[in-house]
Each structure stands twice: as C-alpha cells, then as structure tokens.
Amino acid sequence: MKTAYELAMERLSSKEPTRKLTDSQKKSLADIDSTYRAKMAERETFLGAKIAAARAGGAQEEAVVLQEELARDLRGIREEWDRKKEQARLAR
C-alpha cells in the first residue's frame, strides 16, 4: 500500500517528467552555486559587522535598518541565483 506522499509524487512525475542534465549543465550549476554562495557570504559578513557595531554602540534603530537591508539583499541574491540556475537548466 502506497503512502499519500508516494501517490502525490507519482502524479507529479507523470505531469512533469524528470529532466536529465548534461555534464556542462551540471558544471554550470555548480559554478553558479559557488558564485552566489560567495555573494551571500560577502553581504552577510559586510553588513553583519555593521550590525554588530551598531548594536555595540547602542544604535538599535540603525541595527534594525541594517538587518532589514541585509534581508532585502539576501532575498535579491537568492532570486537572481534561482533565475540563473533555471536558465542553466534550460540551456542545451
């Protein structure tokens, strides 16, 4: 007897078959992952230091603004990352 999860996965795979990636696509995806992980780490390091300094200096409002900026930047990087990966998957 199959679980609801297994049944759902079967229905999903029948609607959208699994795509096989070429070696060049896999390499491209790995390069994209590496690049965007580095971009995220760079922003976290840069703004994280500013946030810590603001909190240490008692500037809580500035720290909140910087935290929001970091969240916005990371969201933008993640969206760009996902777009690039999808383009790489569709490239032949």
ROVEXBA-371664 format. One record per residue (C-alpha): residue number from 0; x, y, z. Coordinates in Angstrom, 3 decimals, always signed. Layout:
// ROVEXBA-371664
+-----+----------+----------+----------+
:   i :       px :       py :       pz :
+-----+----------+----------+----------+
: NUM :        X :        Y :        Z :
...
+-----+----------+----------+----------+
//
This chain:
// ROVEXBA-371664
+-----+----------+----------+----------+
:   i :       px :       py :       pz :
+-----+----------+----------+----------+
:   0 :   +0.000 :   +0.000 :   +0.000 :
:   1 :   +1.408 :   +3.373 :   -1.033 :
:   2 :   +1.511 :   +6.431 :   +1.172 :
:   3 :   -0.141 :   +9.690 :   +0.206 :
:   4 :   +3.339 :  +11.126 :   -0.405 :
:   5 :   +4.230 :   +8.337 :   -2.853 :
:   6 :   +0.939 :   +8.788 :   -4.709 :
:   7 :   +1.463 :  +12.543 :   -4.931 :
:   8 :   +4.997 :  +12.064 :   -6.256 :
:   9 :   +3.736 :   +9.668 :   -8.925 :
:  10 :   +1.120 :  +12.184 :  -10.070 :
:  11 :   +3.699 :  +14.954 :  -10.129 :
:  12 :   +6.188 :  +12.924 :  -12.165 :
:  13 :   +3.521 :  +11.932 :  -14.672 :
:  14 :   +2.703 :  +15.617 :  -15.258 :
:  15 :   +6.292 :  +16.833 :  -15.437 :
:  16 :   +8.908 :  +14.216 :  -16.283 :
:  17 :  +12.355 :  +14.436 :  -14.713 :
:  18 :  +14.926 :  +16.238 :  -16.855 :
:  19 :  +18.382 :  +14.808 :  -17.325 :
:  20 :  +21.189 :  +17.338 :  -17.013 :
:  21 :  +24.228 :  +17.322 :  -19.259 :
:  22 :  +27.725 :  +17.493 :  -17.808 :
:  23 :  +28.069 :  +21.103 :  -18.943 :
:  24 :  +24.771 :  +21.984 :  -17.227 :
:  25 :  +25.950 :  +20.327 :  -14.023 :
:  26 :  +29.222 :  +22.262 :  -14.165 :
:  27 :  +27.375 :  +25.485 :  -14.868 :
:  28 :  +25.035 :  +24.880 :  -11.922 :
:  29 :  +27.989 :  +24.170 :   -9.642 :
:  30 :  +29.691 :  +27.409 :  -10.773 :
:  31 :  +26.501 :  +29.371 :  -10.195 :
:  32 :  +26.097 :  +27.869 :   -6.718 :
:  33 :  +29.674 :  +28.733 :   -5.825 :
:  34 :  +29.353 :  +32.306 :   -7.083 :
:  35 :  +26.093 :  +33.039 :   -5.308 :
:  36 :  +27.134 :  +31.403 :   -2.042 :
:  37 :  +30.137 :  +33.731 :   -2.092 :
:  38 :  +27.926 :  +36.757 :   -2.811 :
:  39 :  +25.660 :  +35.882 :   +0.111 :
:  40 :  +28.591 :  +35.324 :   +2.454 :
:  41 :  +30.111 :  +38.641 :   +1.405 :
:  42 :  +26.906 :  +40.566 :   +2.189 :
:  43 :  +26.422 :  +38.716 :   +5.479 :
:  44 :  +29.987 :  +39.476 :   +6.522 :
:  45 :  +29.903 :  +43.128 :   +5.459 :
:  46 :  +26.505 :  +44.031 :   +6.887 :
:  47 :  +26.845 :  +41.643 :   +9.832 :
:  48 :  +29.888 :  +43.593 :  +11.025 :
:  49 :  +27.988 :  +46.877 :  +10.650 :
:  50 :  +25.001 :  +45.451 :  +12.544 :
:  51 :  +27.231 :  +44.225 :  +15.361 :
:  52 :  +28.977 :  +47.613 :  +15.566 :
:  53 :  +25.650 :  +49.451 :  +15.660 :
:  54 :  +24.351 :  +47.212 :  +18.440 :
:  55 :  +27.580 :  +47.560 :  +20.391 :
:  56 :  +27.320 :  +51.330 :  +20.060 :
:  57 :  +23.730 :  +51.323 :  +21.280 :
:  58 :  +22.232 :  +52.326 :  +17.934 :
:  59 :  +19.386 :  +49.812 :  +17.898 :
:  60 :  +17.385 :  +51.646 :  +15.226 :
:  61 :  +20.378 :  +51.645 :  +12.881 :
:  62 :  +20.908 :  +47.942 :  +13.587 :
:  63 :  +17.280 :  +47.213 :  +12.672 :
:  64 :  +17.606 :  +49.186 :   +9.412 :
:  65 :  +20.806 :  +47.320 :   +8.559 :
:  66 :  +19.169 :  +43.983 :   +9.395 :
:  67 :  +16.304 :  +44.818 :   +7.023 :
:  68 :  +18.818 :  +45.820 :   +4.344 :
:  69 :  +20.623 :  +42.512 :   +4.792 :
:  70 :  +17.380 :  +40.551 :   +4.491 :
:  71 :  +16.446 :  +42.503 :   +1.341 :
:  72 :  +19.901 :  +41.993 :   -0.195 :
:  73 :  +19.910 :  +38.269 :   +0.551 :
:  74 :  +16.412 :  +37.883 :   -0.902 :
:  75 :  +17.532 :  +39.652 :   -4.095 :
:  76 :  +20.635 :  +37.498 :   -4.380 :
:  77 :  +18.555 :  +34.341 :   -3.832 :
:  78 :  +16.076 :  +35.379 :   -6.546 :
:  79 :  +18.889 :  +36.122 :   -9.006 :
:  80 :  +20.550 :  +32.822 :   -8.063 :
:  81 :  +17.346 :  +30.889 :   -8.758 :
:  82 :  +16.887 :  +32.643 :  -12.131 :
:  83 :  +20.449 :  +31.827 :  -13.193 :
:  84 :  +20.038 :  +28.193 :  -12.179 :
:  85 :  +16.801 :  +27.877 :  -14.115 :
:  86 :  +18.472 :  +29.408 :  -17.192 :
:  87 :  +21.328 :  +26.906 :  -16.857 :
:  88 :  +18.880 :  +24.013 :  -16.571 :
:  89 :  +17.042 :  +25.094 :  -19.724 :
:  90 :  +20.230 :  +25.666 :  -21.760 :
:  91 :  +21.233 :  +22.832 :  -24.061 :
+-----+----------+----------+----------+
//
